[in-house]
C-alpha cells in the first residue's frame, strides 16, 4: 500500500512538466518553436497555430461559447493532470493529508507567487476572487463614519460585503461611476480622487471591469491614492494570467483574483495578495490561533479542501507560460478587436467598451438599441446558438462577449452575422 501511494504521488509530480511537452507534441517541436519565435502581434494572426491549440480544448458544447469570463474550462493537458491528482490523493487519503499536504501547499504557493512576481510570504491560494477580497473587506477594523469608495461597475459580491460592513459597523460607502469611454487616464483618476476624504479607509478598483472589459489605469490610481494616504484593493478577477504584469508593480495594498478564469485552472481556485506591512492589521474571517498576526496564512484557513485542485496549478502555470503572457494577451486583444471593429459601424449597435486598444482586453460589451440585455442574450443563444451573458448595471446595458484562446475566427464571424441581423431588425 505504501509503495503504491508513493508511486501515485511520483506520477503526479511528473505531470508538472507535462504542459509544455503536450503542446510540443500537438504542434510538433519544430513548428511550435518557429511559431513562438514570431513577434506577439504576428503570432496573434497565425490562425494555423491557434487552430492547433484549439484541438487541446475539447467540450461537448453544441453552441458557441463566448462566456469564458465566468469560468474557462481546462484544456486536456490540465484536465488530465487534475484527474491524475484526484486519483493520487484518493489513493493515499489521510496519510497524504497528514504527512505531505503542508509541504505541497507551500510549493503551490511558491509557484503562484513566482507567476505573480511577489514573495510567497505575501500570497495565499484561496477559492476565488470573492473570498479573497471579502476577506480584506471583512478584515478591516471599521469604525462608525469610516468610508470606502467603489464603482457601480464593480462586482456585486464585494459591494454586498461593503454594505454588510455599513450595517454592522456604521461605515459609509461611496459608489462612483467610471466613464465608459474615457479620453484620458486623468478622467478616470479624477472620479476616484474626488470621492476620497480624510475618513476613507479603503478604495476598491477593478483592474479589468468585469462587465465591459475596460482596463483601468490601476497603477496611476494607486499612486494618487497613496499620496492621499488611502489603501487600495484591486479586483484582479479578470486580469491575472490575462494582462501581462506583476502584482507588486501595481502599487496597491491588496489584490485578489480567480485562477479558474484566465489561467484555466480547476474550479474553486483564487489568489489573495497582501502587502507585507498590511497583513498584521487584518482580522481573519475564520479563527486560526496557530498563525502569527503578521503571517498571511492566518487569512487562509480553508479547512479540509480539494487539494488535488491546488496541485494542478503547476500544470496550468506551465501551460500558460509555454504560450507566454505577451503572446496570449496579443491574441486575446486581436480576437476582441476583430469582431468589435466589424459591428461598431452597424446601425443601432452600442459598444460599452473603449475603442482605445490600450484600454481593452479579451472582453467587450455590446448592446442593441431598444433591446434589453437579457433579451439580447436570449436571442443570441436561442436563434444563433451563441452563449453570452447579459450585463445590466448602471450605464452598462448589453451582453458581455468573452472569447478565449481556443475561440476561432469563424465563431466570431457567426457573432458578427448574428448581431448584424438583430441590429438591422431592431
C-alpha positions, -999 to 999 in steps of 0.1 A, spaced: 0 0 0 27 24 9 47 18 -23 16 23 -44 9 56 -27 44 69 -33 42 57 -69 9 76 -74 24 108 -59 55 105 -81 32 102 -111 15 134 -100 49 152 -97 57 142 -133 26 159 -146 40 193 -135 61 194 -167 36 179 -190 20 210 -203 50 221 -225 55 185 -237 19 181 -247 18 213 -266 51 204 -284 36 171 -294 4 188 -305 22 213 -328 55 194 -333 85 208 -316 98 224 -348 66 242 -358 59 253 -322 94 268 -318 90 285 -351 56 299 -342 66 311 -308 96 329 -323 73 353 -341 65 387 -326 33 386 -305 14 407 -330 23 384 -358 15 352 -338 -18 367 -329 -29 364 -365 -13 330 -371 -45 311 -375 -29 276 -380 -11 279 -347 -43 288 -328 -63 261 -347 -38 235 -335 -41 249 -299 -79 247 -302 -77 210 -306 -64 209 -270 -97 224 -257 -125 198 -261 -161 203 -250 -194 187 -256 -209 221 -264 -234 223 -293 -232 261 -291 -205 288 -295 -192 296 -260 -184 333 -257 -188 335 -219 -153 323 -208 -151 352 -184 -170 334 -157 -150 301 -160 -128 289 -188 -128 251 -188 -95 233 -186 -76 222 -218 -68 185 -220 -33 188 -205 -46 205 -174 -77 183 -171 -56 151 -174 -33 164 -146 -64 172 -125 -78 137 -128 -44 122 -120 -41 143 -89 -76 133 -78 -67 96 -81 -34 101 -64 -49 119 -34 -78 95 -32 -53 65 -32 -33 78 -3 -61 96 15 -55 106 52 -18 96 51 -12 122 24 -33 149 42 -14 144 75 21 140 62 25 157 28 -2 183 25 16 213 41 48 209 21 28 206 -12 7 237 -3 39 257 2 52 245 -32 20 256 -49 20 290 -32 56 294 -44 47 286 -80 18 310 -80 39 337 -62 65 333 -89 39 339 -116 26 369 -97 61 383 -92 58 386 -54 73 370 -23 55 338 -12 51 353 23 26 378 8 3 354 -11 -21 325 -4 -42 304 -26 -79 309 -20 -112 296 -36 -120 327 -57 -119 364 -60 -149 369 -38 -133 351 -9 -101 369 -14 -115 404 -14 -143 398 11 -115 386 35 -100 421 32 -133 440 35 -143 419 65 -108 421 80 -106 459 84 -114 472 118 -141 496 106 -153 525 128 -185 545 125 -181 572 99 -152 554 81 -156 554 44 -150 531 14 -150 540 -23 -160 517 -51 -177 519 -85 -211 508 -99 -193 486 -123 -176 466 -96 -186 431 -88 -218 427 -68 -204 403 -42 -179 428 -29 -204 456 -30 -227 434 -9 -199 428 16 -193 466 19 -230 470 25 -228 444 53 -200 463 70 -221 495 68 -249 478 85 -227 462 111 -202 490 119 -218 522 107 -192 529 80 -202 547 48 -199 535 12 -194 560 -17 -202 545 -51 -189 563 -82 -195 559 -119 -165 552 -141 -168 567 -176 -173 540 -203 -152 559 -230 -126 580 -212 -105 603 -232 -76 601 -207 -64 584 -176 -69 617 -157 -106 615 -164 -108 582 -145 -84 592 -118 -103 623 -111 -135 604 -105 -119 583 -77 -99 613 -63 -130 634 -59 -146 607 -38 -118 603 -13 -118 621 21 -97 620 52 -121 593 65 -116 569 35 -101 537 48 -102 517 15 -106 523 -22 -116 493 -44 -107 494 -81 -112 468 -108 -81 461 -128 -104 450 -156 -141 460 -153 -157 426 -155 -189 437 -173 -172 458 -200 -136 447 -204 -123 482 -198 -87 481 -184 -84 508 -157 -51 527 -151 -47 510 -118 -10 520 -112 -18 556 -116 -49 553 -94 -29 537 -67 -2 564 -69 -29 590 -65 -45 572 -35 -11 566 -19 -5 604 -19 -38 608 -1 -29 580 24 -57 557 12 -51 520 8 -62 504 -25 -77 469 -30 -76 457 -66 -101 433 -80 -80 413 -104 -106 386 -112 -101 391 -149 -65 404 -151 -44 376 -136 -30 354 -164 -47 378 -189 -28 410 -188 10 410 -187 20 424 -153 34 417 -118 12 424 -88 37 445 -68 42 468 -98 6 480 -95 14 498 -63 -17 485 -45 -21 472 -10 -44 442 -16 -51 421 -47 -75 392 -53 -81 371 -84 -96 339 -96 -74 312 -112 -103 293 -129 -108 321 -154 -78 331 -174 -53 306 -161 -78 278 -169 -72 261 -135 -98 238 -119 -129 255 -105 -126 268 -70 -92 284 -70 -82 320 -64 -54 341 -50 -50 367 -23 -20 390 -21 -15 414 8 14 439 10 35 426 39 31 456 62 -7 454 58 -11 418 70 -9 423 108 -38 448 109 -63 425 92 -87 403 112 -91 367 99 -125 357 86 -120 323 103 -102 318 136 -67 303 135 -47 307 167 -18 288 152 -7 317 130 11 349 140 -6 382 133 18 391 106 16 357 88 -7 359 57 -17 322 63 -39 335 92 -63 347 64 -63 313 46 -80 288 70 -97 267 43 -102 236 64 -103 203 46 -104 212 9 -99 196 -25 -61 198 -25 -59 180 -58 -71 212 -75 -43 232 -59 -18 206 -71 -30 211 -107 -19 247 -106 16 237 -116 4 223 -149 -19 253 -155 10 276 -150 33 256 -173 6 257 -200 2 295 -196 39 301 -196 45 279 -227 23 303 -247 37 333 -229 18 362 -213 26 388 -241 16 363 -268 -16 354 -250 -27 390 -245 -19 399 -281 -41 371 -293 -70 379 -269 -69 416 -280 -68 406 -316 -100 384 -311 -118 413 -294 -108 439 -320 -117 415 -348 -154 414 -340 -159 448 -324 -144 466 -354 -170 449 -376 -200 456 -355 -191 491 -344 -202 506 -378 -236 489 -377 -268 509 -370 -284 505 -336 -252 490 -321 -238 503 -289 -203 493 -277 -198 497 -240 -160 491 -242 -134 517 -251 -120 518 -286 -85 526 -274 -66 492 -276 -46 501 -245 -78 502 -225 -90 468 -238 -85 431 -234 -104 399 -245 -137 411 -230 -161 435 -247 -197 445 -241 -222 452 -269 -258 464 -268 -285 469 -294 -308 499 -292 -343 490 -280 -334 455 -268 -328 447 -232 -296 429 -223 -314 397 -211 -335 397 -243 -304 402 -265 -286 373 -247 -316 351 -252 -318 360 -289 -282 352 -295 -285 318 -278 -319 307 -290 -317 319 -326 -279 316 -333 -265 292 -307 -241 318 -293 -238 319 -255 -230 353 -238 -242 369 -206 -264 399 -200 -250 428 -181 -275 454 -169 -257 476 -144 -257 514 -143 -249 528 -177 -238 494 -190 -266 477 -209 -256 449 -232 -241 414 -234 -206 405 -224 -186 387 -251 -156 368 -238 -136 347 -262 -106 326 -251 -75 313 -268 -94 284 -284 -121 307 -300 -120 307 -338 -124 335 -363 -153 315 -377 -171 317 -344 -166 354 -342 -179 358 -378 -210 340 -366 -214 365 -338 -209 394 -362 -236 379 -386 -260 375 -357 -256 410 -343 -259 424 -379 -292 406 -383 -305 416 -349 -294 453 -352 -310 457 -386 -343 444 -374 -342 464 -341 
